């Protein structure tokens, strides 16, 4: 057969338009039939015509399950995990998808494992020298970006995992930035004869994920999704006493203020960690 010979879909029988052919192991598939396959399916080239027909039958039955699905819990933003506790089923609705889009409905008992992974990228920020050429800051400054992903391992004839992003937008943490000292702290330092600079070098060049609200928010969200899929009870957070409970008032080595540190062991005046 030549490149421009007419081709027909071996699944539905319709003529395949130019550049619309999707090769199968033993035949051809049109774009319309391909669009009805599961979005988690990725083995089309090694599938036979009969494999595709069988999956489309599964997808028709899934449409009925999707219509009867009632979410009792929904977790996430953008990509949503919805759970029907009564039927012990779940769906993962990727950004903008509704139940009318026929997302795969699986039983919670089909889940064989669940992994969280975080993609971390590091980008150096540059400034310009007197000649306008990009140069590094001293100390160097970086923007650290984090993307949280959940991979759900499942027992399903058409796919064995469902991997999706948890946070819609990257979590960004900047390092190497000089620390601004508030005018109140400078004034306080002057009152006791101590010269406090308006800015000072950063304490650490490493990203502080432990004190990033966004990082901790999405780490907790990913863990909640994982526990829901594995049907684990949510862990009750332990209320440990803060470092300030035992420390009492301390003298801050950065701004010289004498005060009780907050729950994170930071000075209430300049925000630096003192414990």
ZADO-1210 file (C-alpha; in nm, 4 decimals, padded with zeros to 6 digits):
<atoms>
<atom x="00.0000" y="00.0000" z="00.0000" code="UNK" pos="1"/>
<atom x="00.1247" y="00.3474" z="-00.0863" code="UNK" pos="2"/>
<atom x="00.1565" y="00.6407" z="00.1465" code="UNK" pos="3"/>
<atom x="-00.1541" y="00.8093" z="00.0069" code="UNK" pos="4"/>
<atom x="-00.3706" y="00.4979" z="-00.0298" code="UNK" pos="5"/>
<atom x="-00.7057" y="00.5086" z="00.1469" code="UNK" pos="6"/>
<atom x="-00.6981" y="00.3547" z="00.4936" code="UNK" pos="7"/>
<atom x="-00.9882" y="00.2392" z="00.7056" code="UNK" pos="8"/>
<atom x="-01.0118" y="00.1940" z="01.0802" code="UNK" pos="9"/>
<atom x="-01.0058" y="-00.1770" z="01.1647" code="UNK" pos="10"/>
<atom x="-01.2167" y="-00.1051" z="01.4748" code="UNK" pos="11"/>
<atom x="-01.5081" y="00.1083" z="01.3512" code="UNK" pos="12"/>
<atom x="-01.4636" y="00.0721" z="00.9746" code="UNK" pos="13"/>
<atom x="-01.4597" y="00.4458" z="00.9037" code="UNK" pos="14"/>
<atom x="-01.2164" y="00.5950" z="00.6556" code="UNK" pos="15"/>
<atom x="-00.9081" y="00.7434" z="00.8199" code="UNK" pos="16"/>
<atom x="-00.8314" y="01.0996" z="00.7199" code="UNK" pos="17"/>
<atom x="-00.4859" y="01.2181" z="00.6137" code="UNK" pos="18"/>
<atom x="-00.2393" y="01.2045" z="00.9051" code="UNK" pos="19"/>
<atom x="-00.5125" y="01.0567" z="01.1246" code="UNK" pos="20"/>
<atom x="-00.3886" y="00.6971" z="01.1286" code="UNK" pos="21"/>
<atom x="-00.2784" y="00.5352" z="01.4555" code="UNK" pos="22"/>
<atom x="-00.0860" y="00.2129" z="01.3955" code="UNK" pos="23"/>
<atom x="-00.1728" y="-00.1035" z="01.5860" code="UNK" pos="24"/>
<atom x="00.0225" y="-00.4260" z="01.6018" code="UNK" pos="25"/>
<atom x="-00.1985" y="-00.5791" z="01.3328" code="UNK" pos="26"/>
<atom x="-00.4004" y="-00.2929" z="01.1862" code="UNK" pos="27"/>
<atom x="-00.5022" y="00.0714" z="01.1862" code="UNK" pos="28"/>
<atom x="-00.6940" y="00.2890" z="01.4301" code="UNK" pos="29"/>
<atom x="-00.8664" y="00.6236" z="01.3702" code="UNK" pos="30"/>
<atom x="-00.8304" y="00.9267" z="01.5959" code="UNK" pos="31"/>
<atom x="-01.1955" y="00.9078" z="01.7018" code="UNK" pos="32"/>
<atom x="-01.1615" y="00.5530" z="01.8364" code="UNK" pos="33"/>
<atom x="-00.8300" y="00.6423" z="02.0003" code="UNK" pos="34"/>
<atom x="-00.9952" y="00.9320" z="02.1858" code="UNK" pos="35"/>
<atom x="-01.2318" y="00.6854" z="02.3551" code="UNK" pos="36"/>
<atom x="-00.9498" y="00.4840" z="02.5118" code="UNK" pos="37"/>
<atom x="-00.8467" y="00.5310" z="02.8737" code="UNK" pos="38"/>
<atom x="-00.6233" y="00.8369" z="02.9230" code="UNK" pos="39"/>
<atom x="-00.3972" y="00.6146" z="03.1395" code="UNK" pos="40"/>
<atom x="-00.3453" y="00.3669" z="02.8544" code="UNK" pos="41"/>
<atom x="-00.0067" y="00.3980" z="02.6803" code="UNK" pos="42"/>
<atom x="00.0539" y="00.0683" z="02.4983" code="UNK" pos="43"/>
<atom x="-00.1400" y="00.1301" z="02.1790" code="UNK" pos="44"/>
<atom x="00.1353" y="00.0351" z="01.9298" code="UNK" pos="45"/>
<atom x="00.1706" y="-00.3132" z="02.0823" code="UNK" pos="46"/>
<atom x="-00.2066" y="-00.3672" z="02.0944" code="UNK" pos="47"/>
<atom x="-00.4026" y="-00.5758" z="01.8484" code="UNK" pos="48"/>
<atom x="-00.7317" y="-00.4772" z="01.6880" code="UNK" pos="49"/>
<atom x="-00.9081" y="-00.7177" z="01.9245" code="UNK" pos="50"/>
<atom x="-00.7315" y="-00.5588" z="02.2244" code="UNK" pos="51"/>
<atom x="-00.8699" y="-00.2191" z="02.1258" code="UNK" pos="52"/>
<atom x="-01.2200" y="-00.3556" z="02.0719" code="UNK" pos="53"/>
<atom x="-01.2095" y="-00.5184" z="02.4151" code="UNK" pos="54"/>
<atom x="-01.0921" y="-00.1943" z="02.5787" code="UNK" pos="55"/>
<atom x="-01.3648" y="00.0084" z="02.4084" code="UNK" pos="56"/>
<atom x="-01.6203" y="-00.2371" z="02.5502" code="UNK" pos="57"/>
<atom x="-01.4647" y="-00.1798" z="02.8927" code="UNK" pos="58"/>
<atom x="-01.4864" y="00.1957" z="02.8392" code="UNK" pos="59"/>
<atom x="-01.8565" y="00.1718" z="02.7520" code="UNK" pos="60"/>
<atom x="-01.9203" y="-00.0164" z="03.0743" code="UNK" pos="61"/>
<atom x="-01.7076" y="00.2408" z="03.2584" code="UNK" pos="62"/>
<atom x="-01.9361" y="00.5158" z="03.1291" code="UNK" pos="63"/>
<atom x="-02.2233" y="00.3543" z="03.3188" code="UNK" pos="64"/>
<atom x="-02.0139" y="00.3307" z="03.6345" code="UNK" pos="65"/>
<atom x="-01.9116" y="00.6944" z="03.5987" code="UNK" pos="66"/>
<atom x="-02.2756" y="00.8008" z="03.5707" code="UNK" pos="67"/>
<atom x="-02.3568" y="00.6147" z="03.8953" code="UNK" pos="68"/>
<atom x="-02.0501" y="00.7426" z="04.0820" code="UNK" pos="69"/>
<atom x="-02.1233" y="00.9725" z="04.3774" code="UNK" pos="70"/>
<atom x="-01.8233" y="01.1388" z="04.5401" code="UNK" pos="71"/>
<atom x="-01.8358" y="01.1458" z="04.9182" code="UNK" pos="72"/>
<atom x="-01.4818" y="01.2876" z="04.9426" code="UNK" pos="73"/>
<atom x="-01.2762" y="01.4968" z="04.7011" code="UNK" pos="74"/>
<atom x="-00.9102" y="01.5815" z="04.7516" code="UNK" pos="75"/>
<atom x="-00.6780" y="01.8005" z="04.5506" code="UNK" pos="76"/>
<atom x="-00.6718" y="02.1041" z="04.3265" code="UNK" pos="77"/>
<atom x="-00.6541" y="02.0912" z="03.9477" code="UNK" pos="78"/>
<atom x="-00.6178" y="01.7121" z="03.9449" code="UNK" pos="79"/>
<atom x="-00.8796" y="01.5721" z="04.1801" code="UNK" pos="80"/>
<atom x="-00.9082" y="01.2431" z="04.3638" code="UNK" pos="81"/>
<atom x="-01.2753" y="01.1616" z="04.4270" code="UNK" pos="82"/>
<atom x="-01.3874" y="00.8683" z="04.6411" code="UNK" pos="83"/>
<atom x="-01.7285" y="00.7031" z="04.6603" code="UNK" pos="84"/>
<atom x="-01.7177" y="00.5531" z="05.0106" code="UNK" pos="85"/>
<atom x="-02.0448" y="00.3658" z="04.9710" code="UNK" pos="86"/>
<atom x="-01.9324" y="00.1793" z="04.6566" code="UNK" pos="87"/>
<atom x="-01.5651" y="00.1747" z="04.7638" code="UNK" pos="88"/>
<atom x="-01.4632" y="00.3257" z="04.4298" code="UNK" pos="89"/>
<atom x="-01.2431" y="00.6140" z="04.3206" code="UNK" pos="90"/>
<atom x="-01.1699" y="00.8249" z="04.0153" code="UNK" pos="91"/>
<atom x="-00.8894" y="01.0643" z="03.9303" code="UNK" pos="92"/>
<atom x="-01.0191" y="01.3644" z="03.7403" code="UNK" pos="93"/>
<atom x="-00.7380" y="01.5459" z="03.5665" code="UNK" pos="94"/>
<atom x="-00.7549" y="01.9253" z="03.5301" code="UNK" pos="95"/>
<atom x="-01.0921" y="02.0406" z="03.3981" code="UNK" pos="96"/>
<atom x="-01.2277" y="01.6866" z="03.3566" code="UNK" pos="97"/>
<atom x="-01.5830" y="01.6073" z="03.4668" code="UNK" pos="98"/>
<atom x="-01.7613" y="01.2756" z="03.5171" code="UNK" pos="99"/>
<atom x="-01.9166" y="01.3236" z="03.1726" code="UNK" pos="100"/>
<atom x="-01.5641" y="01.2834" z="03.0302" code="UNK" pos="101"/>
<atom x="-01.5698" y="00.9189" z="03.1413" code="UNK" pos="102"/>
<atom x="-01.2757" y="00.9039" z="03.3857" code="UNK" pos="103"/>
<atom x="-01.1814" y="00.5481" z="03.4796" code="UNK" pos="104"/>
<atom x="-01.3775" y="00.4246" z="03.7830" code="UNK" pos="105"/>
<atom x="-01.1747" y="00.1780" z="03.9870" code="UNK" pos="106"/>
<atom x="-01.2349" y="-00.0101" z="04.3103" code="UNK" pos="107"/>
<atom x="-01.0216" y="00.0912" z="04.6074" code="UNK" pos="108"/>
<atom x="-00.9313" y="-00.2773" z="04.6328" code="UNK" pos="109"/>
<atom x="-00.7633" y="-00.2445" z="04.2891" code="UNK" pos="110"/>
<atom x="-00.4933" y="-00.0221" z="04.4424" code="UNK" pos="111"/>
<atom x="-00.1735" y="-00.2209" z="04.4989" code="UNK" pos="112"/>
<atom x="00.0518" y="00.0679" z="04.6057" code="UNK" pos="113"/>
<atom x="00.0911" y="00.4430" z="04.6099" code="UNK" pos="114"/>
<atom x="00.4104" y="00.6511" z="04.5857" code="UNK" pos="115"/>
<atom x="00.4823" y="01.0198" z="04.6392" code="UNK" pos="116"/>
<atom x="00.7733" y="01.1785" z="04.4576" code="UNK" pos="117"/>
<atom x="00.8876" y="01.5393" z="04.4442" code="UNK" pos="118"/>
<atom x="01.0626" y="01.6880" z="04.1423" code="UNK" pos="119"/>
<atom x="01.3142" y="01.9530" z="04.2449" code="UNK" pos="120"/>
<atom x="01.4731" y="02.1995" z="04.0037" code="UNK" pos="121"/>
<atom x="01.7274" y="02.4667" z="04.0921" code="UNK" pos="122"/>
<atom x="01.7772" y="02.7851" z="03.8895" code="UNK" pos="123"/>
<atom x="02.0505" y="03.0375" z="03.9641" code="UNK" pos="124"/>
<atom x="01.9495" y="03.4025" z="03.9572" code="UNK" pos="125"/>
<atom x="02.1980" y="03.6414" z="03.7920" code="UNK" pos="126"/>
<atom x="02.2764" y="04.0097" z="03.8105" code="UNK" pos="127"/>
<atom x="02.4773" y="04.2254" z="03.5668" code="UNK" pos="128"/>
<atom x="02.8235" y="04.3696" z="03.6001" code="UNK" pos="129"/>
<atom x="02.9375" y="04.7157" z="03.4901" code="UNK" pos="130"/>
<atom x="02.9558" y="04.5934" z="03.1279" code="UNK" pos="131"/>
<atom x="02.6040" y="04.4507" z="03.1351" code="UNK" pos="132"/>
<atom x="02.7190" y="04.0876" z="03.1391" code="UNK" pos="133"/>
<atom x="02.5328" y="03.8362" z="03.3590" code="UNK" pos="134"/>
<atom x="02.7252" y="03.7414" z="03.6714" code="UNK" pos="135"/>
<atom x="02.6471" y="03.5500" z="03.9895" code="UNK" pos="136"/>
<atom x="02.5447" y="03.7225" z="04.3089" code="UNK" pos="137"/>
<atom x="02.7733" y="03.6964" z="04.6098" code="UNK" pos="138"/>
<atom x="02.6578" y="03.4837" z="04.7821" code="UNK" pos="139"/>
<atom x="02.4825" y="03.3045" z="04.4928" code="UNK" pos="140"/>
<atom x="02.1039" y="03.3244" z="04.4713" code="UNK" pos="141"/>
<atom x="01.8803" y="03.0425" z="04.3542" code="UNK" pos="142"/>
<atom x="01.5136" y="02.9693" z="04.2995" code="UNK" pos="143"/>
<atom x="01.4194" y="02.6146" z="04.4007" code="UNK" pos="144"/>
<atom x="01.1010" y="02.4779" z="04.2413" code="UNK" pos="145"/>
<atom x="00.9090" y="02.1739" z="04.3641" code="UNK" pos="146"/>
<atom x="00.6418" y="01.9624" z="04.1945" code="UNK" pos="147"/>
<atom x="00.4595" y="01.6927" z="04.3891" code="UNK" pos="148"/>
<atom x="00.3439" y="01.3781" z="04.2076" code="UNK" pos="149"/>
<atom x="00.1379" y="01.0793" z="04.3147" code="UNK" pos="150"/>
<atom x="00.1745" y="00.7431" z="04.1384" code="UNK" pos="151"/>
<atom x="-00.1088" y="00.4996" z="04.2036" code="UNK" pos="152"/>
<atom x="-00.0291" y="00.1370" z="04.1216" code="UNK" pos="153"/>
<atom x="-00.3413" y="-00.0554" z="04.0236" code="UNK" pos="154"/>
<atom x="-00.4619" y="-00.3961" z="03.9148" code="UNK" pos="155"/>
<atom x="-00.6258" y="-00.3177" z="03.5797" code="UNK" pos="156"/>
<atom x="-00.6121" y="-00.4990" z="03.2429" code="UNK" pos="157"/>
<atom x="-00.5334" y="-00.1799" z="03.0462" code="UNK" pos="158"/>
<atom x="-00.2856" y="00.0088" z="03.2632" code="UNK" pos="159"/>
<atom x="-00.0931" y="-00.0566" z="03.5823" code="UNK" pos="160"/>
<atom x="-00.0301" y="00.2933" z="03.7138" code="UNK" pos="161"/>
<atom x="-00.1877" y="00.6382" z="03.7273" code="UNK" pos="162"/>
<atom x="00.0599" y="00.9206" z="03.7806" code="UNK" pos="163"/>
<atom x="-00.0609" y="01.2771" z="03.8282" code="UNK" pos="164"/>
<atom x="00.0595" y="01.6075" z="03.9653" code="UNK" pos="165"/>
<atom x="-00.0664" y="01.7175" z="04.3066" code="UNK" pos="166"/>
<atom x="00.0174" y="02.0904" z="04.3102" code="UNK" pos="167"/>
<atom x="-00.1180" y="02.2997" z="04.0264" code="UNK" pos="168"/>
<atom x="00.1615" y="02.5571" z="04.0536" code="UNK" pos="169"/>
<atom x="00.5259" y="02.5076" z="04.1459" code="UNK" pos="170"/>
<atom x="00.6283" y="02.5648" z="04.5055" code="UNK" pos="171"/>
<atom x="00.9148" y="02.8154" z="04.4925" code="UNK" pos="172"/>
<atom x="01.1725" y="02.8824" z="04.7623" code="UNK" pos="173"/>
<atom x="01.4406" y="03.1452" z="04.7060" code="UNK" pos="174"/>
<atom x="01.7806" y="03.1203" z="04.8710" code="UNK" pos="175"/>
<atom x="02.0749" y="03.3574" z="04.8987" code="UNK" pos="176"/>
<atom x="01.8628" y="03.6702" z="04.9361" code="UNK" pos="177"/>
<atom x="01.9863" y="03.9275" z="05.1880" code="UNK" pos="178"/>
<atom x="01.7731" y="03.9558" z="05.5015" code="UNK" pos="179"/>
<atom x="01.6087" y="04.2931" z="05.5554" code="UNK" pos="180"/>
<atom x="01.6134" y="04.4184" z="05.9140" code="UNK" pos="181"/>
<atom x="01.3070" y="04.6192" z="06.0117" code="UNK" pos="182"/>
<atom x="01.3492" y="04.9881" z="06.1070" code="UNK" pos="183"/>
<atom x="01.2079" y="04.9067" z="06.4525" code="UNK" pos="184"/>
<atom x="01.4884" y="04.6570" z="06.5159" code="UNK" pos="185"/>
<atom x="01.7482" y="04.9068" z="06.3902" code="UNK" pos="186"/>
<atom x="01.6030" y="05.1722" z="06.6195" code="UNK" pos="187"/>
<atom x="01.6080" y="04.9316" z="06.9126" code="UNK" pos="188"/>
<atom x="01.9695" y="04.8475" z="06.8427" code="UNK" pos="189"/>
<atom x="02.0624" y="05.2152" z="06.8290" code="UNK" pos="190"/>
<atom x="01.8917" y="05.2769" z="07.1615" code="UNK" pos="191"/>
<atom x="02.1289" y="05.0354" z="07.3308" code="UNK" pos="192"/>
<atom x="02.4339" y="05.1559" z="07.1369" code="UNK" pos="193"/>
<atom x="02.4414" y="04.8726" z="06.8828" code="UNK" pos="194"/>
<atom x="02.4603" y="04.9505" z="06.5108" code="UNK" pos="195"/>
<atom x="02.2244" y="04.7172" z="06.3270" code="UNK" pos="196"/>
<atom x="02.2650" y="04.7099" z="05.9443" code="UNK" pos="197"/>
<atom x="01.9558" y="04.7491" z="05.7226" code="UNK" pos="198"/>
<atom x="02.0376" y="04.4208" z="05.5485" code="UNK" pos="199"/>
<atom x="02.2608" y="04.1295" z="05.6337" code="UNK" pos="200"/>
<atom x="02.3772" y="03.8124" z="05.4580" code="UNK" pos="201"/>
<atom x="02.1455" y="03.5079" z="05.4562" code="UNK" pos="202"/>
<atom x="02.1906" y="03.2601" z="05.7399" code="UNK" pos="203"/>
<atom x="02.1690" y="02.9572" z="05.5062" code="UNK" pos="204"/>
<atom x="02.1955" y="02.8980" z="05.1315" code="UNK" pos="205"/>
<atom x="01.9865" y="02.5787" z="05.1536" code="UNK" pos="206"/>
<atom x="01.6088" y="02.5853" z="05.0884" code="UNK" pos="207"/>
<atom x="01.4106" y="02.5719" z="05.4127" code="UNK" pos="208"/>
<atom x="01.1309" y="02.3349" z="05.3099" code="UNK" pos="209"/>
<atom x="01.0402" y="02.2655" z="05.6743" code="UNK" pos="210"/>
<atom x="00.9255" y="02.6268" z="05.7199" code="UNK" pos="211"/>
<atom x="00.7685" y="02.6737" z="05.3763" code="UNK" pos="212"/>
<atom x="00.3899" y="02.6822" z="05.4180" code="UNK" pos="213"/>
<atom x="00.3280" y="02.5894" z="05.0530" code="UNK" pos="214"/>
<atom x="00.5748" y="02.2997" z="05.0582" code="UNK" pos="215"/>
<atom x="00.4252" y="02.1574" z="05.3762" code="UNK" pos="216"/>
<atom x="00.0713" y="02.2135" z="05.2449" code="UNK" pos="217"/>
<atom x="00.1287" y="02.0011" z="04.9328" code="UNK" pos="218"/>
<atom x="00.3337" y="01.7401" z="05.1158" code="UNK" pos="219"/>
<atom x="00.0361" y="01.6972" z="05.3515" code="UNK" pos="220"/>
<atom x="-00.2123" y="01.6918" z="05.0606" code="UNK" pos="221"/>
<atom x="-00.0156" y="01.4221" z="04.8772" code="UNK" pos="222"/>
<atom x="00.0048" y="01.2160" z="05.1958" code="UNK" pos="223"/>
<atom x="-00.3710" y="01.2544" z="05.2553" code="UNK" pos="224"/>
<atom x="-00.4378" y="01.1274" z="04.9020" code="UNK" pos="225"/>
<atom x="-00.2003" y="00.8351" z="04.9508" code="UNK" pos="226"/>
<atom x="-00.3620" y="00.7338" z="05.2789" code="UNK" pos="227"/>
<atom x="-00.7124" y="00.7654" z="05.1314" code="UNK" pos="228"/>
<atom x="-00.6236" y="00.5374" z="04.8392" code="UNK" pos="229"/>
<atom x="-00.4584" y="00.2815" z="05.0663" code="UNK" pos="230"/>
<atom x="-00.7571" y="00.3062" z="05.3046" code="UNK" pos="231"/>
<atom x="-00.5376" y="00.4105" z="05.5957" code="UNK" pos="232"/>
<atom x="-00.6659" y="00.6127" z="05.8863" code="UNK" pos="233"/>
<atom x="-00.5504" y="00.9743" z="05.8988" code="UNK" pos="234"/>
<atom x="-00.2779" y="01.0189" z="06.1566" code="UNK" pos="235"/>
<atom x="-00.3555" y="01.2505" z="06.4429" code="UNK" pos="236"/>
<atom x="-00.0848" y="01.5191" z="06.4674" code="UNK" pos="237"/>
<atom x="00.1144" y="01.5028" z="06.7864" code="UNK" pos="238"/>
<atom x="00.1107" y="01.8201" z="06.9890" code="UNK" pos="239"/>
<atom x="00.4691" y="01.8523" z="07.0972" code="UNK" pos="240"/>
<atom x="00.5615" y="02.1505" z="07.3127" code="UNK" pos="241"/>
<atom x="00.7378" y="02.4247" z="07.1189" code="UNK" pos="242"/>
<atom x="01.1014" y="02.5097" z="07.1898" code="UNK" pos="243"/>
<atom x="00.9910" y="02.8314" z="07.3577" code="UNK" pos="244"/>
<atom x="00.7970" y="02.6415" z="07.6245" code="UNK" pos="245"/>
<atom x="01.1166" y="02.5505" z="07.8049" code="UNK" pos="246"/>
<atom x="01.3503" y="02.8258" z="07.6891" code="UNK" pos="247"/>
<atom x="01.1862" y="03.1354" z="07.8377" code="UNK" pos="248"/>
<atom x="01.3151" y="03.4792" z="07.7336" code="UNK" pos="249"/>
<atom x="01.6424" y="03.4715" z="07.5367" code="UNK" pos="250"/>
<atom x="01.8688" y="03.7363" z="07.3862" code="UNK" pos="251"/>
<atom x="01.8536" y="03.7288" z="07.0063" code="UNK" pos="252"/>
<atom x="02.2094" y="03.7251" z="06.8650" code="UNK" pos="253"/>
<atom x="02.0882" y="03.8938" z="06.5471" code="UNK" pos="254"/>
<atom x="01.8861" y="04.1937" z="06.6666" code="UNK" pos="255"/>
<atom x="01.9792" y="04.1845" z="07.0393" code="UNK" pos="256"/>
<atom x="01.6139" y="04.1843" z="07.1500" code="UNK" pos="257"/>
<atom x="01.5323" y="03.9906" z="07.4663" code="UNK" pos="258"/>
<atom x="01.2039" y="03.8016" z="07.4185" code="UNK" pos="259"/>
<atom x="01.0337" y="03.4626" z="07.4320" code="UNK" pos="260"/>
<atom x="01.0823" y="03.2814" z="07.0971" code="UNK" pos="261"/>
<atom x="00.7723" y="03.1722" z="06.9039" code="UNK" pos="262"/>
<atom x="00.6619" y="02.8098" z="06.8546" code="UNK" pos="263"/>
<atom x="00.9253" y="02.7635" z="06.5823" code="UNK" pos="264"/>
<atom x="01.2030" y="02.8996" z="06.8004" code="UNK" pos="265"/>
<atom x="01.2247" y="03.2312" z="06.6127" code="UNK" pos="266"/>
<atom x="01.2767" y="03.5818" z="06.7457" code="UNK" pos="267"/>
<atom x="00.9409" y="03.7699" z="06.7410" code="UNK" pos="268"/>
<atom x="01.1187" y="04.0925" z="06.6385" code="UNK" pos="269"/>
<atom x="01.3452" y="03.9950" z="06.3496" code="UNK" pos="270"/>
<atom x="01.2133" y="03.6447" z="06.2708" code="UNK" pos="271"/>
<atom x="01.5494" y="03.4699" z="06.2994" code="UNK" pos="272"/>
<atom x="01.5808" y="03.1236" z="06.4510" code="UNK" pos="273"/>
<atom x="01.7362" y="03.1566" z="06.7974" code="UNK" pos="274"/>
<atom x="01.6735" y="02.8049" z="06.9362" code="UNK" pos="275"/>
</atoms>
